[in-house]
Amino acid sequence: MTGISNSRSVIAVAIALLFAHIAHAQLTDAQIKQQLLAQPPQAIVNLAQKIASPDEPETVDAQYVRADFDRSGKFQYIVAYYFSTTSNAGFLRVFKEQGTNLVLAGDEDDPNRQVGGFNSSTQLHLVDVNGDGVPEIEVTSWTADGQQELISLFSWTGSDLHNMLPGIMDIGNLEDLDNDGIMELVRPSDSGSGYDIYTLSGDDYTLWKTVPEDPSGLTAPDGTIIDAYADCSVAQPARFPAAAVRAAYLGRAPHSHDYVRLWFGHFHQISGNILDIRQVDTTTIFVGTHLVPAHIDITYPRQEDRDRDKDSWDSKCRDGKSPMLLLEFPRSEFLKELQLITLDHPLKAGDEVTVSLSGHMKNGGPAINGAVGVKITGDRDDRDKDHGEKQRKH
């Protein structure tokens, strides 16, 4: 009897695990679209009926992005944008994936507010504007005549989507101007002279001030693009296991003294002008959403640096004749940042993540930018291990 009981227990556990796996299996794109179109907001139904004609019925469609609003790592929330085939606006709705069903979680705080513009140009983006790890929803689009870019921004309150802007705005870039981890909204002033800066106050962006020059450092007063881009970049290491990324994201990464090193060099402007890297304001440097280096230096790569992961060092970086910007990050913080950069799905083996660099030159000089790519692996191997604190130069 004991053997039979044990067998039954094993079978019961296996069945429970099977059902748990099924419950957490994500729906396919086709299944999601089918369920989204079966649950449109009443506002888009009303709009489609209003503009339809007997000869030309209006079709409702939807696009969506996944989001991890509860920081569970499961990405079970679906943010959907509904639109009709000929209208120039749409509506947002949020669902939560529960097993094989999409359950309505909330609408816009004003369910009759139209969002977006010409439907084929409308895009959903997830962006973390305040650094809390929970994404906001940015909707960008163009008017039907292609003359005006529109932007809307919403935060998820847990029950609805809160409009963070004073209505739909034309043009606008989210930038962290003061390096505090909270993004400002910068847009050309309606007066046609200068730039309006909106700051985040609570859950809303409000006009702070208007300045004569682009505060982001991207353009000159005459509109000329003046920012500079790193011509070469290297990540050491450049491969990270998906399981380690997930553990770091969920706060379960074991303590480690390992560091990730990023190198950036040869900053040049679109005009061809090469910037003196020694004039970089290191206090303005961050990567990704807002990861500040634990250590930063402007130095020449050593031969042993260039010999490590040789394929990552192209000829411009490998010559060792020019100083480069060296950034170092605790491994667990860097791994967590990789998932915070990728806000629409859990990272898995085979994914590639682009880590961006942001900063400014000294004395109000132009913005500097750069990017380096890293790969996500399935199993840990020697190539994805950092060389440890004893390998740090500083």
C-alpha positions, -999 to 999 in steps of 0.1 A, spaced: 0 0 0 29 23 8 43 19 -28 8 27 -43 4 58 -21 39 70 -31 31 65 -68 -2 83 -64 16 112 -47 42 114 -75 14 114 -101 -5 141 -82 26 163 -80 33 157 -117 -3 167 -126 -1 198 -104 32 208 -121 16 202 -155 -14 224 -147 9 250 -132 29 251 -165 -2 254 -185 -16 282 -163 17 302 -168 20 294 -206 15 326 -225 -10 329 -253 1 332 -289 -2 364 -308 -32 351 -328 -50 340 -296 -44 374 -280 -56 393 -310 -88 371 -312 -96 378 -275 -88 416 -278 -111 420 -308 -138 402 -288 -135 428 -260 -132 463 -276 -139 494 -256 -174 508 -262 -158 541 -274 -142 525 -304 -174 506 -312 -193 539 -311 -167 556 -333 -167 529 -359 -205 529 -361 -205 567 -364 -182 568 -394 -193 536 -411 -215 537 -442 -238 510 -456 -214 504 -485 -183 506 -464 -185 490 -429 -158 502 -405 -134 475 -392 -119 476 -357 -84 464 -352 -59 464 -323 -22 463 -316 -7 455 -282 24 453 -260 31 431 -230 40 448 -197 52 437 -162 31 462 -142 34 441 -110 72 433 -113 65 396 -111 86 388 -141 56 372 -158 47 400 -182 10 391 -179 -4 425 -187 -15 434 -222 -18 470 -232 -40 472 -263 -45 501 -287 -78 499 -306 -85 518 -338 -108 517 -368 -96 514 -404 -102 550 -414 -103 570 -382 -74 592 -370 -77 582 -333 -80 552 -310 -85 541 -275 -64 522 -249 -74 492 -227 -55 470 -203 -60 432 -198 -43 407 -176 -35 372 -189 -50 346 -166 -44 311 -179 -59 310 -214 -81 341 -209 -76 378 -211 -94 395 -183 -102 432 -185 -80 451 -159 -88 487 -168 -94 515 -193 -82 551 -197 -93 572 -168 -114 590 -193 -127 562 -215 -139 586 -242 -106 603 -247 -92 597 -282 -55 588 -284 -31 588 -313 -34 600 -349 -33 584 -383 -37 547 -373 -10 532 -395 16 555 -379 6 549 -343 31 530 -321 30 519 -285 62 523 -265 70 513 -229 92 538 -210 100 541 -173 99 579 -167 105 579 -129 129 550 -124 105 528 -103 108 498 -127 71 500 -137 67 512 -173 46 540 -185 28 538 -219 39 563 -246 17 566 -277 33 583 -307 17 589 -341 14 614 -370 -15 633 -383 -31 621 -415 -13 648 -435 21 638 -421 28 673 -409 25 668 -371 39 643 -347 17 635 -317 26 621 -283 5 608 -254 17 593 -221 -1 572 -196 7 556 -162 -9 524 -149 -26 531 -115 -35 494 -109 -71 500 -121 -69 524 -150 -46 544 -173 -39 579 -161 -32 606 -186 1 622 -176 1 651 -201 -21 681 -206 -39 665 -236 -23 651 -268 8 671 -275 26 676 -308 63 665 -307 81 658 -275 112 640 -263 116 624 -229 151 632 -216 167 630 -182 182 665 -182 195 667 -146 207 632 -142 183 623 -113 167 593 -129 134 611 -137 127 622 -173 117 656 -183 96 662 -215 112 687 -239 94 701 -269 96 732 -292 77 761 -277 43 769 -293 56 804 -297 81 791 -322 110 804 -301 128 782 -276 119 750 -259 93 742 -232 105 719 -204 78 699 -186 87 682 -153 70 653 -135 51 665 -104 33 635 -88 17 617 -117 15 646 -141 38 666 -163 35 703 -159 52 732 -177 83 743 -157 100 768 -179 108 779 -215 145 781 -224 161 796 -256 183 766 -265 177 729 -266 184 717 -231 191 682 -242 223 693 -260 211 676 -293 208 707 -314 223 742 -317 201 774 -317 199 773 -355 186 737 -354 218 721 -364 224 686 -349 254 689 -326 253 658 -304 282 633 -307 282 595 -310 308 570 -299 323 554 -330 334 523 -311 322 505 -280 330 472 -262 312 452 -234 332 429 -212 316 404 -208 291 406 -237 271 374 -229 248 368 -199 225 338 -190 188 344 -191 184 327 -157 209 351 -141 191 381 -157 158 369 -143 173 364 -108 187 399 -108 155 414 -120 135 397 -92 161 406 -66 173 371 -61 208 374 -75 236 361 -52 261 386 -39 291 389 -62 322 411 -65 322 407 -103 320 438 -125 308 445 -160 330 469 -180 318 491 -209 342 510 -231 333 539 -254 355 560 -276 360 582 -306 331 606 -301 323 624 -333 296 648 -344 276 646 -377 298 674 -390 328 651 -386 342 671 -357 360 648 -331 354 656 -295 381 656 -269 370 627 -247 389 643 -217 362 670 -218 334 646 -210 315 656 -178 316 623 -161 290 634 -135 263 633 -163 271 597 -175 246 569 -173 235 539 -194 202 522 -201 172 536 -183 194 553 -157 222 530 -144 250 551 -130 285 536 -131 301 525 -98 334 534 -113 343 557 -142 375 567 -158 390 581 -190 419 560 -198 438 540 -224 429 503 -227 456 480 -217 469 453 -240 452 427 -218 419 446 -221 422 445 -259 433 408 -259 402 398 -240 372 391 -264 393 402 -294 363 400 -317 346 428 -298 375 452 -304 374 467 -339 404 485 -354 393 519 -341 392 506 -305 421 482 -307 449 506 -316 452 517 -280 464 552 -291 433 571 -280 418 574 -245 384 558 -240 356 562 -215 356 532 -191 325 524 -171 322 497 -145 290 483 -130 283 456 -103 272 425 -123 239 421 -106 229 457 -112 239 455 -148 219 422 -153 188 438 -137 192 468 -161 191 445 -191 155 435 -183 146 471 -174 157 481 -209 136 453 -224 102 462 -210 79 442 -232 90 405 -227 111 384 -203 146 381 -218 154 346 -231 183 328 -248 190 343 -282 179 378 -274 202 407 -279 200 439 -258 213 473 -269 227 493 -239 227 530 -246 251 556 -232 240 591 -223 259 621 -211 272 656 -218 305 675 -224 317 700 -198 306 736 -197 273 730 -214 287 713 -243 268 689 -266 252 656 -256 272 624 -261 256 591 -270 267 556 -276 255 520 -278 268 485 -271 251 452 -277 251 422 -254 237 387 -259 215 365 -237 225 329 -234 207 298 -222 234 281 -201 263 296 -182 297 291 -199 331 306 -194 325 334 -218 297 350 -197 317 352 -165 332 384 -155 369 384 -146 361 395 -110 371 424 -89 408 415 -90 407 422 -127 394 457 -122 420 483 -130 407 508 -104 
